[in-house]
Amino acid sequence: MSEGPSFSAKNIWKLPGLRQLHRSGAANTLFRKGKTPYWGRFKTSDEARNTLPAVRRASFDNEVMVSHNIEKFSTIHIFDWPVLFFLQKLIDEGRLRVVTDFGGHIGVKFHAFRTMLDLPPDLIWQVVDVPAMVKEGRSRLTPETSALHFFERAEETAACDVLLCSGVLQYAEATIEEIIDRLPARPQWVLLNKVSVFEGEGFFTLEDHGRYTLPFRIFTPKELDDSRVRLGYTRVADWTIPHCDILVHSSQGTDPVPMIGQAWRLFDK
C-alpha cells in the first residue's frame, strides 16, 4: 500500500494558490519575515523596522554586515562605469584631489577603482561610515592604501571636490540634503549611484539579508530633483542601471523599481 504525498512546511507553499500567497506582501506581513527579498510598503523607516521581530532588526553597524559581500563590493560592476567616467574626467582636468565617499564601507570603491583610474599621487579618499565599518577599514590600511581615510562623521572630513554616494541613500538615516549640509563645504560635484526610484509616491520597504532585514528607501525622481534644486546643483547626467531592478511585493501588489544614477554640478552663479 503506497503512502500519499507528504508536505513539509517548506514545500507546502508549492501548492496551487499558496504559491502566490507565499510570494505576496500579505504573507510577508503575516509572518513578519521576508518570503521575497523586498517586501512591504511603509511610510517611514521606523514603521518598516517595527514590523520586524527584534531578532531580525539590524543596521550596518555590526560585524556581520561588515563582512557581508566585501569581495563583491570590491570589484567593478557595470553600474560603476558612469562614476569612473566622471572621476577620470575630473582627474584629467586637474580638478580631483579629495573624494568623500559617504557610506563607502571599508573603502571598497577605492579598492575597486584605483587600478582603473590615473589617480593623482596626492589624492585623498575619505570614507564616512558607521563605527563598525570605520574600525574594519582602518585595520586594513597598508602603505599602498595611504590615500584612504576613515571618519564616522561627515563634519570631521576635509572639504572635497566630489561627494560619492553609491548604493547608500536607500539605507542612510540622513537625507542627501542633510549629508551635504554636514560637509565643511559644498562639493563641486555630487555623484549618486544605485538609487532606487519609483514613479508615484516614495516609500520604504524591507530588504531581506537572510539573518537580518533592513529598511530600504524608495525615492521618487521628484524627490531627488527637489533636493538637488534646493542645494543649488545642476543635473548634468543621469543613467539607468541595467539588470538591477528590484521587485517590491506588498499587499498592494508587485511594483518593479529601477535603479538609477545621477551626476550633479554645483551651479555657477
C-alpha positions as CSV (number, residue, x, y, z in Angstrom):
1,M,0.0,0.0,0.0
2,S,1.5,3.2,-1.1
3,E,1.5,6.3,1.0
4,G,0.0,9.6,-0.1
5,P,2.2,12.6,-0.8
6,S,3.5,14.4,2.3
7,F,4.2,18.1,2.5
8,S,6.7,19.7,4.7
9,A,6.4,23.3,6.0
10,K,8.8,24.2,3.2
11,N,7.1,22.6,0.2
12,I,3.5,23.2,1.3
13,W,3.9,26.6,-0.3
14,K,4.2,25.0,-3.7
15,L,0.5,24.0,-3.6
16,P,-1.7,26.0,-6.1
17,G,-2.9,29.2,-4.6
18,L,-0.5,29.1,-1.6
19,R,2.4,29.7,-4.0
20,Q,1.0,33.1,-4.9
21,L,0.3,33.9,-1.3
22,H,3.8,32.9,-0.4
23,R,5.2,35.4,-2.9
24,S,2.9,38.2,-1.8
25,G,3.5,41.0,0.6
26,A,0.4,39.8,2.6
27,A,2.3,36.6,3.6
28,N,5.4,38.7,4.4
29,T,3.5,40.9,6.7
30,L,1.6,38.0,8.3
31,F,4.8,36.1,9.2
32,R,6.9,39.2,9.6
33,K,9.7,37.6,7.7
34,G,10.9,38.1,4.1
35,K,9.5,35.4,1.8
36,T,10.8,37.6,-1.0
37,P,13.9,39.9,-1.0
38,Y,11.9,43.1,-0.9
39,W,8.6,43.3,0.8
40,G,6.1,45.7,2.3
41,R,5.3,49.4,1.8
42,F,5.7,51.7,4.7
43,K,5.7,55.5,5.2
44,T,8.8,55.7,7.4
45,S,11.9,53.7,8.2
46,D,10.8,53.2,11.8
47,E,7.4,51.9,10.7
48,A,9.2,49.3,8.5
49,R,11.7,48.4,11.2
50,N,9.0,48.0,13.9
51,T,7.2,45.4,11.7
52,L,10.0,43.0,12.3
53,P,10.6,40.9,15.4
54,A,13.5,42.2,17.4
55,V,15.8,39.3,16.5
56,R,15.7,40.3,12.8
57,R,16.3,44.0,13.2
58,A,19.8,45.2,12.3
59,S,21.9,48.1,11.0
60,F,25.2,48.1,9.1
61,D,26.9,48.9,12.4
62,N,27.7,45.3,13.3
63,E,30.4,42.8,12.4
64,V,28.0,40.5,10.4
65,M,27.1,43.3,8.0
66,V,30.7,44.5,7.7
67,S,31.8,41.2,6.2
68,H,28.7,41.0,4.0
69,N,29.6,40.8,0.3
70,I,33.0,42.5,0.7
71,E,34.5,40.7,-2.3
72,K,31.5,41.5,-4.5
73,F,31.6,45.2,-3.5
74,S,35.3,45.5,-4.1
75,T,35.0,44.7,-7.8
76,I,33.9,46.8,-10.7
77,H,30.4,46.3,-12.0
78,I,28.5,47.7,-15.0
79,F,26.9,50.3,-12.8
80,D,30.3,51.7,-11.8
81,W,31.3,52.8,-15.2
82,P,29.5,56.2,-15.3
83,V,31.1,57.1,-11.9
84,L,34.5,56.0,-13.3
85,F,34.0,58.2,-16.3
86,F,33.3,61.3,-14.3
87,L,36.1,60.7,-11.9
88,Q,38.6,60.2,-14.7
89,K,37.3,63.3,-16.4
90,L,37.9,65.4,-13.3
91,I,41.4,63.9,-12.9
92,D,42.3,64.8,-16.5
93,E,41.1,68.3,-15.9
94,G,43.2,68.6,-12.7
95,R,40.1,69.1,-10.6
96,L,40.1,66.0,-8.4
97,R,42.1,65.9,-5.2
98,V,39.6,64.9,-2.5
99,V,36.8,62.5,-2.7
100,T,34.3,62.0,0.1
101,D,32.7,58.5,-0.2
102,F,29.7,58.6,2.0
103,G,28.7,55.0,3.1
104,G,31.9,53.8,1.5
105,H,32.0,50.6,3.6
106,I,35.7,49.7,4.2
107,G,36.8,51.6,1.1
108,V,35.5,49.1,-1.4
109,K,35.1,51.6,-4.2
110,F,38.6,52.9,-3.7
111,H,40.0,49.4,-3.9
112,A,37.9,48.6,-7.0
113,F,38.6,51.9,-8.8
114,R,42.3,52.6,-8.1
115,T,43.6,50.1,-10.8
116,M,41.3,51.8,-13.4
117,L,41.9,55.5,-12.7
118,D,45.0,57.6,-13.1
119,L,44.8,58.7,-9.5
120,P,47.0,61.8,-8.6
121,P,49.7,60.9,-6.1
122,D,48.3,63.4,-3.5
123,L,44.7,62.1,-3.8
124,I,42.7,61.9,-0.5
125,W,39.8,59.4,-0.5
126,Q,37.6,60.0,2.6
127,V,35.2,57.2,3.7
128,V,32.3,58.2,6.0
129,D,30.5,55.2,7.6
130,V,29.3,53.7,10.8
131,P,31.8,52.8,13.6
132,A,32.0,49.1,12.7
133,M,32.8,49.8,9.1
134,V,35.3,52.5,10.1
135,K,37.1,50.2,12.5
136,E,37.4,47.4,10.0
137,G,38.5,49.8,7.3
138,R,41.3,51.3,9.4
139,S,42.5,47.8,10.4
140,R,43.1,47.0,6.7
141,L,45.1,50.1,5.8
142,T,48.5,49.5,4.2
143,P,51.2,51.7,2.8
144,E,49.6,51.1,-0.6
145,T,46.3,52.5,0.6
146,S,47.6,55.6,2.4
147,A,45.2,57.7,0.4
148,L,42.3,56.2,2.4
149,H,41.0,58.0,5.5
150,F,38.0,56.9,7.6
151,F,35.5,59.0,9.5
152,E,32.4,58.4,11.5
153,R,31.0,61.9,11.0
154,A,30.9,63.9,7.7
155,E,31.7,67.0,9.8
156,E,35.2,65.7,10.5
157,T,36.2,65.4,6.9
158,A,38.1,67.9,4.8
159,A,36.4,69.9,2.0
160,C,36.1,67.7,-1.1
161,D,35.8,68.1,-4.8
162,V,33.4,65.1,-5.2
163,L,30.8,63.6,-2.9
164,L,30.2,60.0,-3.9
165,C,27.0,58.2,-2.7
166,S,27.0,54.8,-4.3
167,G,24.2,52.4,-3.1
168,V,23.9,54.1,0.2
169,L,20.9,56.6,0.1
170,Q,18.4,53.7,0.4
171,Y,19.9,52.8,3.8
172,A,21.1,56.2,5.1
173,E,19.2,57.8,8.0
174,A,20.2,61.2,6.7
175,T,18.8,62.7,3.5
176,I,21.1,63.8,0.7
177,E,20.5,67.4,1.9
178,E,21.5,66.6,5.4
179,I,24.6,64.8,4.3
180,I,25.8,67.7,2.2
181,D,24.9,70.3,4.9
182,R,27.2,68.3,7.3
183,L,30.2,68.6,5.0
184,P,32.6,71.5,5.7
185,A,31.8,73.0,2.2
186,R,29.6,72.0,-0.7
187,P,31.5,69.9,-3.2
188,Q,31.6,71.0,-6.8
189,W,30.3,67.6,-7.9
190,V,27.9,65.0,-6.4
191,L,27.8,61.5,-7.9
192,L,24.7,59.5,-6.9
193,N,24.7,55.8,-8.0
194,K,22.4,52.8,-7.4
195,V,19.4,54.9,-6.2
196,S,16.1,53.1,-6.3
197,V,13.3,55.3,-7.8
198,F,9.6,54.8,-8.3
199,E,7.2,56.9,-10.4
200,G,4.5,57.8,-7.9
201,E,4.8,58.1,-4.2
202,G,8.0,57.3,-2.4
203,F,8.0,54.7,0.4
204,F,10.1,52.4,2.5
205,T,10.3,48.7,2.1
206,L,12.2,45.9,3.8
207,E,15.2,44.1,2.3
208,D,15.9,40.6,3.5
209,H,19.6,39.8,4.1
210,G,19.0,36.3,5.4
211,R,19.7,36.6,9.1
212,Y,18.8,40.2,9.2
213,T,16.3,42.5,7.5
214,L,16.9,46.3,6.8
215,P,14.6,49.2,5.9
216,F,15.2,50.2,2.3
217,R,14.0,53.6,1.0
218,I,12.5,54.0,-2.5
219,F,12.7,57.6,-3.8
220,T,10.7,59.4,-6.5
221,P,12.5,61.3,-9.3
222,K,10.8,64.5,-8.0
223,E,12.3,64.0,-4.5
224,L,15.8,63.9,-6.0
225,D,15.1,66.8,-8.2
226,D,13.7,68.9,-5.4
227,S,16.7,68.2,-3.2
228,R,19.1,69.0,-6.0
229,V,17.5,72.4,-6.7
230,R,17.4,73.3,-3.0
231,L,21.1,72.5,-2.7
232,G,22.0,74.6,-5.7
233,Y,23.1,71.9,-8.2
234,T,22.5,71.3,-11.9
235,R,21.9,67.8,-13.1
236,V,24.4,67.2,-15.9
237,A,23.8,63.5,-16.5
238,D,21.6,60.6,-15.4
239,W,21.7,56.9,-16.3
240,T,19.7,53.8,-15.7
241,I,21.4,50.7,-14.3
242,P,20.6,47.6,-16.3
243,H,19.8,44.3,-14.6
244,C,19.5,46.0,-11.1
245,D,15.7,46.5,-11.0
246,I,14.1,45.1,-7.8
247,L,10.6,43.8,-7.3
248,V,8.8,45.0,-4.2
249,H,6.0,42.7,-3.0
250,S,3.3,44.2,-0.8
251,S,-0.4,43.9,-0.1
252,Q,-0.9,46.5,-2.8
253,G,0.7,44.2,-5.4
254,T,4.1,43.9,-7.0
255,D,6.0,47.0,-8.1
256,P,9.1,47.0,-10.3
257,V,11.6,49.6,-9.1
258,P,14.5,50.5,-11.3
259,M,17.9,51.8,-10.1
260,I,19.5,55.0,-11.5
261,G,22.5,57.2,-11.1
262,Q,22.9,61.0,-11.5
263,A,25.8,63.5,-11.7
264,W,25.2,66.9,-10.2
265,R,27.4,70.0,-10.6
266,L,27.3,73.0,-8.3
267,F,25.5,75.8,-10.1
268,D,27.9,78.6,-11.1
269,K,26.3,81.9,-10.4
